[in-house]
Amino acid sequence: MLDKNLHFPKADLNKYIKSWEGVRCAVMQGGQGDIKHWAFNDPVKREGKYKDNPPTPKEYRELSMRVVNLHPVTIMQNARTSGGGVVTGVPTQALTVGPVQTWKSEKVSIWHAGTHDNPFGMRLTTLMISKKIADSAVPMSLLAGHPNVQFNFYRPAIGACSVEMH
């Protein structure tokens, strides 16, 4: 792929945000994290005005590309899946596309390979999206408001939803 066709967030967020103007995004590809995020759109920290209640789905969908502080569960997941288990080696912040950019895509394609979430989590968000249940405490569920979302599952990863204490 030509460099001019690769668009990834960098330190200049304004340049990246402007890159969405006048273009067609046919498919935004992503996955789901343990905390039910997509693209590091984690649940907001429950402090300040969100101490007692998370933002409404409408408020959350107004978030654009931004620097985020990663949720502790996301940090642990990144250590487990990408950092050799070393939590202290995982960045605690990320640049992410927001719902604003996500909703500019014609289609959102989410892949569930079974290594970034568990069988219950995969079923939960699939159910919430299919039943149009949007709750910003489960960020992935906000995709219930996008007109074209496709989940793709690695079938053996769907597994069972049984409780096992080790």
Rosetta blueprint (number, residue, H / E / L):
1 M L
2 L L
3 D H
4 K H
5 N H
6 L L
7 H L
8 F L
9 P L
10 K L
11 A L
12 D L
13 L H
14 N H
15 K H
16 Y H
17 I H
18 K H
19 S L
20 W L
21 E L
22 G L
23 V L
24 R L
25 C E
26 A E
27 V E
28 M E
29 Q E
30 G E
31 G E
32 Q L
33 G L
34 D L
35 I L
36 K L
37 H L
38 W L
39 A L
40 F L
41 N L
42 D L
43 P L
44 V L
45 K L
46 R L
47 E L
48 G H
49 K H
50 Y H
51 K L
52 D L
53 N L
54 P L
55 P L
56 T L
57 P H
58 K H
59 E H
60 Y H
61 R H
62 E L
63 L L
64 S L
65 M L
66 R E
67 V E
68 V E
69 N E
70 L L
71 H L
72 P H
73 V H
74 T H
75 I H
76 M H
77 Q H
78 N H
79 A H
80 R H
81 T H
82 S H
83 G L
84 G L
85 G L
86 V L
87 V H
88 T H
89 G H
90 V L
91 P L
92 T L
93 Q E
94 A E
95 L E
96 T E
97 V L
98 G L
99 P H
100 V H
101 Q H
102 T H
103 W L
104 K L
105 S E
106 E E
107 K E
108 V E
109 S E
110 I E
111 W E
112 H E
113 A L
114 G L
115 T L
116 H L
117 D L
118 N L
119 P H
120 F H
121 G H
122 M H
123 R H
124 L H
125 T H
126 T H
127 L H
128 M H
129 I H
130 S H
131 K L
132 K L
133 I L
134 A L
135 D L
136 S L
137 A L
138 V L
139 P H
140 M H
141 S H
142 L H
143 L H
144 A H
145 G H
146 H L
147 P L
148 N L
149 V E
150 Q E
151 F E
152 N E
153 F E
154 Y L
155 R H
156 P H
157 A H
158 I H
159 G L
160 A L
161 C L
162 S L
163 V L
164 E L
165 M L
166 H L
